[in-house]
Amino acid sequence: MAQPGNKPVFAPWNDPSKKPLIQFKNVTKKFGEFVAIDNLTLDIYAKEFFALLGPSGCGKTTLMRMLAGFENPTSGTILLDGQDIAKVPPNKRAVNMMFQSYALFPHLSVANNIAFGLKRSPMPKQEIPARVEEMLRLVRLEQFANRKPHQISGGQRQRVALARSLAKAPKLLLLDEPLGALDAKLREDTQFELMDIQEKTGTTFVIVTHDQEEAMTVASRIAVMDHGQIIQVDTPDKIYEYPNSVYVADFIGDVNLVKGRIGASDGEKYSINWAEGQPAIKAAGPAGIAPDTECHFAIRPEKVAIAMEKPTDKPNALQGRILDIAYLGNVSTYHVELDNGIIMKAQMANNRRISRRDLTWDDHVWVSFTETAGLVLVK
Amino acid sequence: MNFRRLFLIATPYFWLLALFLVPFLIVFKISLSDTAIAIPPYTPTLDLSGGWASIKSFFSELDIENFIFLTEDSLYWKAYLSSLQIAGVSTLLTLIVGYPIAYGMAQSSDSWRPTLMMLVILPFWTSFLIRVYSWIGILSNEGFLNQFLQWIGLTSEPLTILNTNYAVYIGIIYTYLPFMVLPIYSALEKMDGSLIEAAEDLGCSRLSAFWLVTFPLSRPGMIAGCFLVFIPALGEFVIPSLLGGSGTLMIGKVLWEEFFNNRDWPVASAVAVVLLLILIIPIILFQRNEQKQREADQ
């Protein structure tokens, strides 16, 4: 990652002297026969905005509920600030959770919802109103203090839930699909607001989501999960540009996956034989993959160029026919059927009005990409 | 064009008019009449064949002396007060017995709920009268309860329960329990389980989470249940006359005796009209509670 000048980079995970705030050590959770979390080890650092991303049923919610204290691991340990929290009940943990349904108390006003946790904390009674006021200001709901939850909008409810869970200044805030109930536009605004609040309060956030775009936007690091295991943990850009497996590449964003076998190799450069009578794809990958290994070549559609003429400057150029064009406003995605029937997606930014009029259905075109544009994945 | 709508609205109103307002007016009219040894046992009766003059004399004969009589004889206001007390106490006891049952039902797994619900409703399959009679067999001096208590050695002498107010309380609690359990259950059942988790997450123990979240959220159900028990219990007649003793004073029983033993229809009607007026207050409060609940649900 290119970082500007000498500005300090927030990357405690690269600093061996930093102690993680949360440590999962070989944690397994079973519900009867079903293994929800499978021997999982993970470190999360203070002040991180950490996203657990995966399809439903992958174990991300279970992981979070174990942090909140609603579930206990079947085996393994979870450390919070170096302390085993297995025996600590939810009401004694310095962890607060924002529920997917918000779980606002319908019989209490907005202000009393926010004060609920404070009243059960050692905080002196006379300091509570000031703290509630402060939280209301943080989420910009000062004028709604006396409303009941059913008298405010969904977006406002979401902010009350956030304020309530932050009021006790927890070491760790858990967010369970916090934006799931909001519409697209509001969700986008709220994502930035969440990041803002996370920065202001300096709280460690762990967010559970199935929305990869949301995870990419808000998180400092993302853990991609599947079947109770973590497949990859990395920063959003690394996850996107350097997925470690076909699963991650496919789960995050759009990708072209071509199955093939490693042919000739030269250090980190490989040529991949992927189809009879087609030129081998030249691509970069991790060193040391044995020849004839079965692999996938993965390339993002925006890294594939499309042209009428065969480009001379790209090492990889394949001929095909335009099958479909998806016009998305800012970009267009072309589905190009290669000669052997494989479909490759190529994306072009529509940076001129009515651009690319020259490409249309059934045109014979060339798709091309550089050696480093794609990845060789063996997992 | 609006005939259809008019018809839809008119139907329930007609129903109320025919089955509630008209009978009430008849009872009210009888309460203003005098007793007579006749069929029906009161005067005056409206005779339209006499024309305008007979209608006029009919109205001139009506008076409120029966209501004045109710205030003069201490039996009546004592019966009203005693009914209020018995209904109030047994409503409270029904709440105490019913709440844990409703809570247990709401906490049970989804597969058990229909069965438990069935068990609550099951007594309605038998006649109410038969069920109250069977309590005589349980509560009498030689009944099952006393036999059991003596068998386990808790008492040596049989307890006198039947024909006391205790038996009336037991009868009312038993009979009206489903009316208490069902509204509380429905309030608890629709409660979002994550509210309790949220309360615990914010520092509540299990008990305080129940007290601060579950209990206030089930209040509309409790209020509804209390009215559903209190209102019919106030005018209850069968239970006090079968299970209660001579000392049990309830207005429903007084009403019965006035009607059938004394054949004093006008005084009995006056008792009924006053009872209805007393009941209107809790009924209005009940409706307000329901209305508020509906607004909160939206």
Interface residues (C-beta under 8 A of the other chain):
Chain A: A68 G69 F70 P89 P90 N91 V95 N96 M97 F99 Q100 S101 A103 F105 P106 H107 F116 G117 R120 S121 H150 R164 S165 K168
Chain B: D192 S194 L195 E197 A198 A199 E200 D201 L202 G203 C204 S205 S208 L212 V213 P216 L217 A296 Q298
